[in-house]
Amino acid sequence: MSEILVNTIKKADGTGNLSVPAETGTVVTTASPSLGRRNLIINGAMQVAQRGTQSTGITTTGFRTVDRFRTSLGTLGTWTEDQSTDAPNEFANSFKLTCTAEDASPAAGDVAYIRYMFEGNELQGLAYGTASAKDLTLSFWVKSNKTGSATVQLLQNDNSSKNISPSYTISSADTWEYKTISIPADVAGNIDNDNGPAVSLIWWLNSGTNFSSGSNQTTWATYSATDSNASNLGVGGAISDYFQITGVQLEVGSFATPFEHRSYGEELALCQRYYQKSYSDDVVPGTVTYSGRQSMTASGTTLSTTVSLVTSMRANPTTVMYSPNTGNTGIDISSANAQGATVADQSTKYFRVAKGGTPGSLSFHYTADAEL
């Protein structure tokens, strides 16, 4: 066994030393959260956008551009969502929301926020609910035309939405700023070890008083909706208001380390557990193209083909078919009766498309969605 004998190790951010026993002969391990793979966020640099790079006229909740980051809206304005190329040094992309129809006076229950969700089996290392529960640090870059206090929130979905909702400050308009937020351990928390939604991470843009009339929570507390967005930035109160983030990192420990960059290929593979498609990476689903399509020809009485998914998905996905010829949803079938083709035997690893009747051929693209 190899040993490294040291007295101190500098922190990755240069702010001081990690604590290391000074006795001669002490073995230093790599257990520190500042070493090795650290970032619990997938696609924090906003590299992967399988669904497309822009979506306009948004008034409802959904995933539309950057993978794993969802726009959540409840009757609060109209928006354009982008995988933007405007980003701080060290990054190439950001996630951006721009208001195109304002809501200057949101009703009490109106909401606008960005949400990222974790599976329970991703977070077992946090040891929530035990004396060994770990502190966390959230860091990210943010830019907006709005200045002032804003709220970021974490919810324990497995624990009656127990939450923490600290504030941060945007000091300068139209300027990239780096933020770090400490998240204390929760020895009374709960994170189920399963593939369901366990913890939600939320950046609030705007809301009505049902969500903004309380106070910021800096320790884990029983959920109260009014505490969710106590520091309301008010993005969306005017046309052209915008909010964008990138470099999102959530890590174990009491300080932020430099952003952990991962390759595009690695981030794409992680994202495909939740969403994947037959189209090329840069092709928007619904595009007329034959590249990558699935096809099958049969001479008997049944048309059938099995599609292996790129990677095992979080759960049985919702699969949508698209015609390579028109881009519309559906399957192209060259037979006397083109109706009745169905997805059968759907699993986390494959699905089968089948149609009984006359012989012929079928051709399609697909998307498979197993998002939280």
C-alpha positions as CSV (number, residue, x, y, z in Angstrom):
1,M,0.0,0.0,0.0
2,S,1.3,3.5,-0.9
3,E,1.2,6.3,1.7
4,I,1.5,10.0,1.4
5,L,2.7,11.8,4.5
6,V,1.7,15.4,4.8
7,N,0.8,18.0,7.4
8,T,-1.6,20.2,5.3
9,I,-3.6,20.1,2.1
10,K,-4.8,23.3,0.6
11,K,-8.5,23.7,-0.1
12,A,-9.3,23.7,-3.8
13,D,-10.7,27.2,-3.6
14,G,-7.5,28.6,-2.0
15,T,-9.3,29.9,1.1
16,G,-7.3,27.8,3.6
17,N,-6.2,24.4,4.6
18,L,-8.1,21.2,4.9
19,S,-7.7,19.7,8.4
20,V,-5.1,16.8,8.3
21,P,-3.7,15.1,11.4
22,A,-0.1,16.1,11.9
23,E,1.3,13.0,13.6
24,T,4.1,11.3,11.8
25,G,2.9,8.2,9.9
26,T,-0.7,9.3,9.5
27,V,-2.2,8.1,6.3
28,V,-4.1,10.8,4.3
29,T,-7.2,9.4,2.5
30,T,-9.2,10.9,-0.3
31,A,-12.4,11.1,1.8
32,S,-12.6,14.9,1.6
33,P,-15.5,16.1,-0.4
34,S,-13.2,18.5,-2.3
35,L,-11.5,15.6,-3.9
36,G,-12.8,13.3,-6.7
37,R,-16.3,13.6,-8.2
38,R,-18.2,16.2,-6.3
39,N,-21.1,17.7,-8.2
40,L,-24.5,16.1,-7.5
41,I,-26.1,18.1,-10.3
42,I,-26.4,16.6,-13.8
43,N,-25.9,19.1,-16.7
44,G,-25.0,22.0,-14.4
45,A,-23.0,23.7,-17.2
46,M,-26.2,23.6,-19.4
47,Q,-24.3,21.7,-22.2
48,V,-27.1,19.2,-23.1
49,A,-30.4,20.4,-24.7
50,Q,-31.9,17.4,-26.4
51,R,-35.3,18.9,-26.9
52,G,-34.0,22.0,-28.7
53,T,-32.2,25.3,-27.9
54,Q,-35.2,27.6,-27.8
55,S,-38.9,27.5,-27.0
56,T,-41.3,30.4,-27.3
57,G,-44.8,31.4,-26.1
58,I,-44.4,29.4,-22.8
59,T,-47.3,29.7,-20.3
60,T,-47.2,26.2,-18.7
61,T,-44.8,23.9,-16.8
62,G,-42.5,21.6,-18.7
63,F,-39.1,20.6,-19.9
64,R,-38.3,22.3,-23.2
65,T,-34.6,23.1,-23.7
66,V,-31.7,22.4,-21.3
67,D,-32.0,18.8,-19.9
68,R,-32.9,18.2,-16.2
69,F,-33.9,21.9,-15.7
70,R,-37.7,22.5,-15.8
71,T,-39.6,25.8,-16.2
72,S,-42.5,25.8,-13.7
73,L,-45.3,28.3,-14.4
74,G,-48.7,29.0,-12.9
75,T,-50.6,31.7,-14.8
76,L,-47.7,34.1,-14.5
77,G,-46.8,35.7,-17.8
78,T,-45.5,34.3,-21.1
79,W,-41.9,33.4,-21.6
80,T,-39.1,32.4,-24.0
81,E,-36.7,29.7,-22.8
82,D,-33.2,29.4,-24.3
83,Q,-30.1,27.3,-24.0
84,S,-28.2,30.6,-24.3
85,T,-24.6,31.0,-25.4
86,D,-24.3,34.0,-23.1
87,A,-22.3,32.7,-20.2
88,P,-19.5,33.7,-17.8
89,N,-15.8,32.8,-18.5
90,E,-15.3,29.0,-18.2
91,F,-18.7,28.2,-19.5
92,A,-20.3,28.0,-23.0
93,N,-24.0,27.9,-22.2
94,S,-26.6,29.0,-19.7
95,F,-30.3,28.4,-19.1
96,K,-32.3,31.6,-19.7
97,L,-35.9,32.6,-19.3
98,T,-37.1,35.9,-20.8
99,C,-40.6,37.4,-20.2
100,T,-42.5,38.3,-23.4
101,A,-45.9,39.1,-21.8
102,E,-45.7,40.5,-18.3
103,D,-47.7,39.9,-15.1
104,A,-47.3,43.2,-13.2
105,S,-49.7,42.1,-10.4
106,P,-49.5,38.3,-9.9
107,A,-52.5,36.7,-8.3
108,A,-52.0,35.1,-4.9
109,G,-51.4,31.6,-6.3
110,D,-49.3,32.6,-9.4
111,V,-45.8,31.1,-9.6
112,A,-42.7,31.2,-11.9
113,Y,-39.6,29.2,-11.0
114,I,-36.9,26.9,-12.3
115,R,-36.8,23.4,-10.8
116,Y,-34.3,20.6,-10.7
117,M,-35.2,17.3,-9.1
118,F,-33.1,14.5,-7.5
119,E,-33.9,10.8,-7.3
120,G,-33.7,9.4,-3.8
121,N,-31.0,6.8,-4.7
122,E,-28.7,9.7,-5.9
123,L,-28.6,11.2,-2.4
124,Q,-28.1,8.3,0.1
125,G,-24.6,9.6,0.8
126,L,-26.1,12.6,2.5
127,A,-27.2,10.3,5.4
128,Y,-30.3,12.5,6.2
129,G,-32.2,11.3,9.2
130,T,-29.0,10.1,11.0
131,A,-26.4,11.7,13.2
132,S,-24.0,11.5,10.3
133,A,-26.1,13.8,8.0
134,K,-23.9,15.9,5.7
135,D,-23.8,19.7,5.2
136,L,-24.1,20.8,1.5
137,T,-23.0,23.9,-0.4
138,L,-24.8,25.2,-3.5
139,S,-23.0,27.4,-5.9
140,F,-24.0,28.9,-9.3
141,W,-23.7,31.8,-11.6
142,V,-26.7,34.1,-12.1
143,K,-27.5,37.1,-14.3
144,S,-30.7,39.2,-14.5
145,N,-31.9,42.7,-15.4
146,K,-33.5,42.7,-11.9
147,T,-31.4,43.4,-8.8
148,G,-32.1,42.7,-5.1
149,S,-32.9,39.7,-2.9
150,A,-34.0,36.4,-4.5
151,T,-34.9,33.0,-3.0
152,V,-33.5,29.6,-3.7
153,Q,-35.4,26.7,-2.1
154,L,-34.8,23.0,-1.3
155,L,-37.8,20.7,-0.6
156,Q,-37.6,17.2,0.8
157,N,-40.3,15.5,-1.3
158,D,-40.1,12.3,0.8
159,N,-40.6,14.3,4.0
160,S,-43.8,16.3,3.6
161,S,-41.9,18.9,1.6
162,K,-39.8,20.0,4.6
163,N,-37.9,22.9,3.3
164,I,-35.1,25.5,3.5
165,S,-35.4,28.7,1.6
166,P,-32.4,31.0,2.0
167,S,-32.0,34.3,0.1
168,Y,-29.1,35.6,-2.0
169,T,-28.6,39.0,-3.6
170,I,-28.2,40.1,-7.2
171,S,-26.1,43.2,-6.9
172,S,-25.6,44.4,-10.4
173,A,-28.0,44.3,-13.4
174,D,-27.0,42.5,-16.6
175,T,-23.9,41.1,-14.9
176,W,-22.8,37.5,-14.2
177,E,-22.4,37.0,-10.5
178,Y,-21.2,34.0,-8.6
179,K,-23.2,32.9,-5.6
180,T,-22.6,30.3,-2.8
181,I,-25.3,29.1,-0.3
182,S,-24.7,26.9,2.7
183,I,-27.3,24.1,3.3
184,P,-27.1,22.6,6.8
185,A,-27.4,18.9,7.4
186,D,-30.7,17.5,8.5
187,V,-30.4,14.9,11.1
188,A,-34.2,14.6,11.2
189,G,-34.6,14.5,7.4
190,N,-35.8,11.7,5.1
191,I,-34.7,10.6,1.7
192,D,-36.1,7.3,0.4
193,N,-33.7,5.0,-1.4
194,D,-35.7,4.7,-4.6
195,N,-36.1,6.2,-8.1
196,G,-38.8,8.7,-7.1
197,P,-38.5,12.5,-6.6
198,A,-36.6,13.0,-3.3
199,V,-35.4,16.5,-3.2
200,S,-36.3,19.6,-5.3
201,L,-34.0,22.5,-5.9
202,I,-35.8,25.7,-6.9
203,W,-34.8,29.1,-8.1
204,W,-37.8,31.5,-7.7
205,L,-38.4,34.2,-10.3
206,N,-41.7,35.5,-9.1
207,S,-44.9,34.6,-7.3
208,G,-48.1,35.8,-5.6
209,T,-48.5,36.3,-1.9
210,N,-49.4,32.7,-1.3
211,F,-45.7,31.9,-1.7
212,S,-44.0,35.2,-0.8
213,S,-45.6,36.6,2.4
214,G,-43.6,34.5,4.8
215,S,-39.9,34.6,5.8
216,N,-36.7,33.0,4.5
217,Q,-35.8,29.7,6.2
218,T,-32.1,29.2,6.8
219,T,-32.5,25.9,8.6
220,W,-34.7,22.9,7.6
221,A,-38.3,23.6,8.7
222,T,-41.8,22.3,8.3
223,Y,-43.1,23.3,5.0
224,S,-45.1,26.5,4.8
225,A,-46.0,27.8,1.3
226,T,-45.6,31.4,2.3
227,D,-41.9,30.9,3.1
228,S,-41.1,29.5,-0.3
229,N,-40.3,32.8,-2.1
230,A,-40.0,35.3,0.8
231,S,-37.3,37.3,-1.1
232,N,-39.3,37.8,-4.3
233,L,-37.1,39.1,-7.1
234,G,-40.2,39.8,-9.2
235,V,-38.9,38.7,-12.6
236,G,-41.7,38.8,-15.1
237,G,-43.3,42.0,-13.9
238,A,-42.3,43.7,-17.1
239,I,-41.7,42.6,-20.7
240,S,-38.0,41.7,-21.3
241,D,-37.3,40.8,-17.7
242,Y,-34.9,37.9,-17.8
243,F,-33.2,35.4,-15.5
244,Q,-30.4,33.0,-16.3
245,I,-28.1,30.5,-14.5
246,T,-25.2,28.2,-15.2
247,G,-22.3,26.5,-13.4
248,V,-24.8,24.9,-10.9
249,Q,-23.0,22.8,-8.4
250,L,-24.4,21.1,-5.2
251,E,-21.7,19.3,-3.2
252,V,-21.1,17.8,0.2
253,G,-19.1,20.0,2.5
254,S,-19.2,23.5,4.1
255,F,-17.5,25.4,1.3
256,A,-17.8,25.7,-2.5
257,T,-15.0,24.2,-4.7
258,P,-14.3,25.1,-8.3
259,F,-17.0,23.8,-10.7
260,E,-16.5,20.2,-11.7
261,H,-16.5,20.2,-15.5
262,R,-17.6,16.9,-17.1
263,S,-17.4,16.1,-20.8
264,Y,-20.4,16.5,-23.1
265,G,-20.5,12.8,-23.6
266,E,-20.7,12.0,-19.9
267,E,-23.4,14.6,-19.3
268,L,-25.4,13.4,-22.2
269,A,-25.3,9.8,-21.0
270,L,-26.5,10.9,-17.5
271,C,-29.3,12.9,-19.0
272,Q,-30.4,10.0,-21.2
273,R,-31.6,8.2,-18.0
274,Y,-34.4,10.7,-18.0
275,Y,-34.9,11.6,-21.7
276,Q,-33.6,10.2,-25.0
277,K,-34.4,10.3,-28.6
278,S,-33.6,8.6,-31.9
279,Y,-32.7,12.0,-33.6
280,S,-29.2,13.2,-33.7
281,D,-28.1,15.3,-30.7
282,D,-28.6,18.6,-32.6
283,V,-31.9,17.7,-34.2
284,V,-35.2,18.9,-32.6
285,P,-37.8,16.1,-32.2
286,G,-40.5,16.4,-35.0
287,T,-37.9,17.4,-37.7
288,V,-38.3,15.8,-41.1
289,T,-35.3,13.5,-41.3
290,Y,-34.4,9.9,-42.0
291,S,-31.1,9.9,-40.2
292,G,-31.4,7.6,-37.1
293,R,-35.0,6.5,-37.8
294,Q,-36.1,3.0,-36.8
295,S,-37.6,0.7,-39.4
296,M,-38.9,-2.8,-40.0
297,T,-40.2,-4.7,-43.0
298,A,-42.3,-7.9,-42.7
299,S,-43.7,-10.4,-45.2
300,G,-46.0,-12.1,-42.7
301,T,-49.2,-10.9,-41.1
302,T,-47.5,-8.9,-38.3
303,L,-45.3,-5.9,-38.4
304,S,-43.0,-5.8,-35.3
305,T,-39.7,-4.3,-34.3
306,T,-37.9,-4.0,-31.0
307,V,-36.0,-0.8,-30.1
308,S,-33.2,-1.0,-27.5
309,L,-33.0,2.3,-25.6
310,V,-29.6,4.0,-25.4
311,T,-29.3,3.4,-21.7
312,S,-31.5,2.1,-19.0
313,M,-34.0,4.8,-18.0
314,R,-35.2,5.8,-14.6
315,A,-38.6,4.3,-15.1
316,N,-40.7,3.0,-17.9
317,P,-40.8,6.0,-20.2
318,T,-43.6,7.7,-22.1
319,T,-42.7,7.0,-25.7
320,V,-43.8,9.3,-28.5
321,M,-43.4,8.3,-32.2
322,Y,-42.7,10.8,-35.1
323,S,-43.0,10.3,-38.8
324,P,-39.7,10.7,-40.6
325,N,-41.7,11.9,-43.7
326,T,-43.8,14.6,-42.1
327,G,-42.4,15.2,-38.6
328,N,-45.9,14.7,-37.2
329,T,-46.5,12.2,-34.4
330,G,-47.2,8.8,-35.6
331,I,-45.7,5.9,-37.5
332,D,-45.2,5.6,-41.3
333,I,-46.7,2.3,-42.4
334,S,-46.8,1.1,-46.0
335,S,-49.6,-1.4,-45.8
336,A,-53.3,-1.5,-46.9
337,N,-54.4,-0.7,-43.3
338,A,-52.1,1.9,-41.8
339,Q,-53.9,2.1,-38.5
340,G,-53.4,0.3,-35.2
341,A,-49.6,0.3,-34.7
342,T,-48.9,0.4,-31.0
343,V,-46.1,0.5,-28.5
344,A,-46.0,-2.8,-26.6
345,D,-43.7,-4.4,-24.0
346,Q,-42.4,-1.0,-22.8
347,S,-39.6,-1.3,-20.2
348,T,-36.7,0.8,-18.9
349,K,-34.4,-0.8,-21.5
350,Y,-36.5,-1.3,-24.7
351,F,-39.9,-1.1,-26.3
352,R,-41.6,-3.0,-29.1
353,V,-43.8,-1.6,-31.9
354,A,-46.3,-4.0,-33.4
355,K,-49.2,-4.0,-35.9
356,G,-51.2,-7.0,-37.0
357,G,-52.7,-7.2,-40.5
358,T,-51.2,-7.0,-44.0
359,P,-47.4,-7.2,-44.6
360,G,-45.4,-4.1,-45.4
361,S,-42.9,-1.8,-43.6
362,L,-43.0,0.7,-40.7
363,S,-40.6,3.6,-40.0
364,F,-40.5,6.1,-37.1
365,H,-38.4,8.3,-34.9
366,Y,-39.1,8.4,-31.1
367,T,-38.6,10.2,-27.9
368,A,-38.7,8.5,-24.5
369,D,-39.4,10.5,-21.4
370,A,-38.9,9.3,-17.8
371,E,-38.3,12.6,-16.1
372,L,-39.1,13.1,-12.5
